[in-house]
Amino acid sequence: MSFLIYPLLNQEFGLPLYVCGIGSHRHQCPVVRPEGYGVHQILFCTRGSGTLKIHGAQYTIEKNTFFYLPPHLPHEYYPDSSPWETCWITFNGENISATLGKLDLDTYRVLNIAEPDMLLALFHRIYTTLKANDADCGYICSGFLYNFLIELFLCAKNRHTGYRYQQNRLIRPILEYLDEHYASDITLDQLASLVHVTPQHLCKVFRECLNMRPFEYLARKRIQEAKKLLIEKKLSISDVGKAVGYKDNSYFCAVFKKQEMVSPSEFRGSY
């Protein structure tokens, strides 16, 4: 079934994300946009196949293939079979670039999603909510759109499940060791030897899995434990620092303030 809805936008303009339009084409016609489109788009195929062209590159768009197009990106797509069924959603938002950057949508993407059921359900909820056209539908759809983008990001992130499993298997004993021995003096060589890899490889896997280095995780763990001691115990600030692995009180206070935006004494005072 073909449909399209363009909601009447008003107060939604100030939201981080809002839906500009949603639709489905049972027989997708060829589209050529030399200047691109004015807002962000996500399209996906539900039946048949077509071709997407961007910057001279060519992509086959088959069932369960999603593609994201940022505004003003020249592009072209057309059917290779009949019917070629597509669905689409267009959106924008206040300071949207930062949000999309966090979700790896800072440039165009073409993704084949093996299990798109959640994405399809969220798409349908956006459609039915906008179709109802009640006073708050724009706000409600803003939340659904955010969930849709998060789900798309997670589906893309977990495509290489075998490789991800090997990564998690590698860092799990490291995390367990850091969680247990966070107050001790620890070296990168020591951590790497636990899983029989080089320090460089360990840092690479940490960044890929957790978006941080091993000692960034250690610092966060230490500050997490320090916050508990500051609230629950009557230790001095210096003794709290020593209890979580910082012999130098000034350095402990500096690390704490960098992470929490307040000093240890200010944090304790707030409780």
C-alpha positions as CSV (number, residue, x, y, z in Angstrom):
1,M,0.0,0.0,0.0
2,S,1.3,3.5,-0.9
3,F,0.8,6.4,1.5
4,L,2.5,9.6,2.5
5,I,2.1,12.0,5.4
6,Y,3.6,15.5,5.8
7,P,2.7,16.7,9.3
8,L,2.0,20.3,10.1
9,L,5.1,21.4,12.0
10,N,4.8,24.0,14.7
11,Q,6.4,23.6,18.2
12,E,8.5,20.6,17.1
13,F,11.0,22.9,15.4
14,G,12.9,23.3,18.7
15,L,13.2,19.6,19.4
16,P,16.5,17.7,18.8
17,L,14.7,15.4,16.4
18,Y,11.4,15.7,14.6
19,V,9.6,14.0,11.7
20,C,9.2,16.0,8.5
21,G,7.4,13.3,6.5
22,I,6.8,9.5,6.2
23,G,5.6,7.4,3.3
24,S,5.6,4.2,1.3
25,H,5.7,3.6,-2.5
26,R,4.4,0.3,-3.8
27,H,5.9,1.1,-7.2
28,Q,8.9,3.3,-6.5
29,C,9.6,5.5,-9.5
30,P,13.1,6.7,-10.5
31,V,14.3,9.7,-8.5
32,V,17.1,12.1,-9.6
33,R,18.2,14.9,-7.3
34,P,21.3,16.7,-8.5
35,E,21.1,19.1,-5.5
36,G,20.1,16.4,-3.0
37,Y,17.1,16.8,-0.7
38,G,16.5,19.5,1.9
39,V,16.3,17.4,5.0
40,H,17.7,14.0,6.3
41,Q,16.2,10.9,4.8
42,I,16.2,7.2,5.6
43,L,14.7,4.8,3.0
44,F,14.5,1.1,2.9
45,C,13.3,-1.7,0.5
46,T,10.5,-4.0,1.5
47,R,10.2,-5.9,-1.9
48,G,12.1,-6.2,-5.2
49,S,15.3,-4.4,-5.9
50,G,16.7,-1.1,-7.1
51,T,19.9,0.8,-7.6
52,L,21.2,3.8,-5.6
53,K,23.9,6.1,-7.1
54,I,26.0,8.5,-5.0
55,H,29.3,10.2,-6.1
56,G,29.8,7.7,-8.9
57,A,29.3,4.7,-6.5
58,Q,26.5,2.2,-7.2
59,Y,24.6,0.2,-4.5
60,T,22.0,-2.6,-4.9
61,I,19.0,-1.9,-2.7
62,E,17.2,-5.2,-2.0
63,K,14.7,-6.2,0.7
64,N,15.8,-5.1,4.2
65,T,18.4,-2.8,2.8
66,F,18.3,0.7,4.5
67,F,20.1,3.8,3.3
68,Y,20.6,7.1,5.0
69,L,21.0,10.3,2.9
70,P,22.1,13.6,4.6
71,P,20.6,16.9,3.3
72,H,21.9,18.3,0.0
73,L,23.7,15.1,-1.1
74,P,23.3,14.6,-4.8
75,H,21.9,11.2,-5.4
76,E,19.8,9.0,-7.8
77,Y,17.8,5.8,-7.3
78,Y,15.6,3.7,-9.6
79,P,14.0,0.3,-9.7
80,D,15.7,-2.8,-11.1
81,S,12.5,-4.9,-10.8
82,S,8.8,-4.3,-10.7
83,P,7.4,-3.7,-8.2
84,W,10.2,-2.1,-6.2
85,E,8.5,-1.3,-2.9
86,T,10.2,1.3,-0.6
87,C,9.4,3.1,2.6
88,W,10.9,6.4,3.7
89,I,11.1,8.8,6.6
90,T,12.4,12.4,6.5
91,F,13.5,14.3,9.6
92,N,15.4,17.2,11.0
93,G,16.2,18.7,14.4
94,E,17.9,21.3,16.5
95,N,21.7,20.6,16.5
96,I,21.0,17.3,14.8
97,S,24.5,16.9,13.5
98,A,25.9,16.0,16.9
99,T,23.3,13.4,17.5
100,L,23.7,11.7,14.1
101,G,27.5,11.8,14.6
102,K,27.2,9.7,17.7
103,L,25.1,7.2,15.7
104,D,27.6,7.0,12.9
105,L,25.3,8.9,10.5
106,D,27.6,11.8,9.8
107,T,27.7,10.7,6.2
108,Y,25.5,8.5,3.9
109,R,25.2,4.9,4.8
110,V,23.9,1.8,3.1
111,L,23.1,-1.1,5.5
112,N,21.6,-4.5,5.1
113,I,19.7,-5.4,8.3
114,A,19.2,-9.1,8.8
115,E,16.4,-8.7,11.4
116,P,14.6,-5.4,10.9
117,D,11.4,-6.3,12.8
118,M,12.0,-3.6,15.5
119,L,12.7,-1.0,12.9
120,L,9.6,-1.8,10.9
121,A,7.5,-1.7,14.1
122,L,8.8,1.7,15.0
123,F,8.3,3.0,11.5
124,H,4.6,1.8,11.7
125,R,4.2,3.5,15.1
126,I,5.4,6.8,13.6
127,Y,3.0,6.4,10.7
128,T,-0.1,5.5,12.8
129,T,0.7,8.3,15.3
130,L,0.9,10.9,12.5
131,K,-2.2,9.5,10.8
132,A,-4.1,10.0,14.1
133,N,-3.1,13.7,13.9
134,D,-3.8,14.6,17.5
135,A,-2.3,17.7,19.2
136,D,0.8,15.9,20.6
137,C,1.6,13.6,17.7
138,G,4.8,15.5,16.7
139,Y,6.2,15.2,20.2
140,I,5.3,11.5,20.4
141,C,6.9,10.8,17.0
142,S,10.0,12.6,18.0
143,G,10.5,9.9,20.7
144,F,9.7,7.1,18.2
145,L,12.2,8.6,15.7
146,Y,15.0,8.7,18.3
147,N,14.3,5.0,19.1
148,F,14.3,4.2,15.4
149,L,17.7,5.8,14.9
150,I,19.2,4.1,18.0
151,E,17.9,0.7,16.7
152,L,19.4,1.4,13.3
153,F,22.7,2.2,14.9
154,L,22.6,-1.0,17.0
155,C,21.7,-3.2,14.1
156,A,24.6,-1.7,12.1
157,K,27.0,-2.1,15.0
158,N,26.2,-5.7,15.5
159,R,26.3,-6.9,11.9
160,H,29.7,-8.6,12.4
161,T,28.6,-10.6,15.4
162,G,31.5,-13.2,15.1
163,Y,34.1,-10.5,15.3
164,R,32.3,-8.7,18.1
165,Y,32.1,-11.9,20.0
166,Q,35.8,-12.4,19.8
167,Q,36.4,-8.8,20.9
168,N,34.2,-9.1,23.9
169,R,35.8,-12.4,24.8
170,L,39.2,-10.7,24.8
171,I,38.3,-7.8,27.0
172,R,36.0,-9.5,29.4
173,P,38.9,-10.9,31.6
174,I,40.5,-7.5,31.5
175,L,37.4,-5.8,32.8
176,E,37.0,-8.4,35.5
177,Y,40.6,-7.8,36.6
178,L,40.3,-4.0,36.6
179,D,37.0,-4.2,38.6
180,E,38.7,-6.3,41.2
181,H,42.2,-4.7,41.4
182,Y,41.4,-1.1,40.6
183,A,43.2,0.1,43.7
184,S,46.5,-1.6,42.7
185,D,49.3,-0.3,40.5
186,I,48.6,-1.6,37.1
187,T,50.6,-1.4,33.8
188,L,49.4,-1.9,30.3
189,D,52.0,-4.7,29.7
190,Q,50.5,-6.5,32.7
191,L,47.0,-6.2,31.3
192,A,48.0,-7.4,27.8
193,S,49.8,-10.4,29.3
194,L,46.6,-11.6,30.9
195,V,45.1,-12.2,27.4
196,H,48.3,-12.9,25.5
197,V,48.2,-9.9,23.1
198,T,50.3,-6.9,22.6
199,P,49.5,-3.7,24.4
200,Q,48.8,-2.0,21.1
201,H,46.3,-4.6,20.1
202,L,44.6,-4.4,23.5
203,C,44.2,-0.7,23.2
204,K,42.7,-1.1,19.7
205,V,40.1,-3.6,20.9
206,F,39.2,-1.5,23.9
207,R,38.6,1.5,21.7
208,E,36.5,-0.5,19.2
209,C,34.4,-2.1,22.0
210,L,34.1,0.7,24.7
211,N,35.3,3.8,22.8
212,M,38.0,4.3,25.5
213,R,41.5,3.1,26.4
214,P,42.1,0.6,29.2
215,F,43.3,3.3,31.6
216,E,40.4,5.5,30.9
217,Y,38.2,2.7,32.0
218,L,40.4,2.2,35.1
219,A,40.1,5.9,36.0
220,R,36.3,5.8,35.6
221,K,36.2,2.7,37.8
222,R,38.3,4.4,40.5
223,I,36.2,7.5,40.6
224,Q,33.0,5.4,40.7
225,E,34.3,3.6,43.8
226,A,35.6,6.9,45.3
227,K,32.0,8.4,45.1
228,K,30.7,5.5,47.1
229,L,33.4,6.0,49.8
230,L,32.8,9.8,49.9
231,I,29.1,9.2,50.7
232,E,29.3,6.1,52.9
233,K,32.6,6.5,54.8
234,K,34.0,9.1,57.1
235,L,37.5,8.9,55.4
236,S,39.4,12.0,54.6
237,I,39.6,13.1,50.9
238,S,43.2,12.0,50.8
239,D,42.4,8.5,52.3
240,V,39.6,8.0,49.8
241,G,42.0,8.7,47.0
242,K,44.5,6.2,48.4
243,A,41.8,3.6,48.8
244,V,41.0,3.7,45.1
245,G,44.6,3.8,43.9
246,Y,45.7,7.4,43.9
247,K,48.7,8.1,46.2
248,D,48.9,11.7,45.2
249,N,45.9,13.6,46.6
250,S,46.2,16.5,44.2
251,Y,46.1,14.2,41.2
252,F,43.2,12.3,42.6
253,C,41.2,15.6,43.0
254,A,42.2,16.7,39.5
255,V,41.0,13.4,38.0
256,F,37.8,13.5,40.0
257,K,36.9,17.0,39.0
258,K,37.6,16.3,35.4
259,Q,35.1,13.4,35.4
260,E,32.5,14.8,37.7
261,M,32.8,18.5,37.1
262,V,33.0,19.1,40.9
263,S,35.8,18.4,43.5
264,P,35.6,15.4,45.9
265,S,34.7,17.8,48.8
266,E,32.0,19.5,46.7
267,F,30.6,16.1,45.8
268,R,30.6,15.0,49.4
269,G,28.9,18.3,50.5
270,S,26.1,17.7,48.0
271,Y,25.1,14.7,50.1
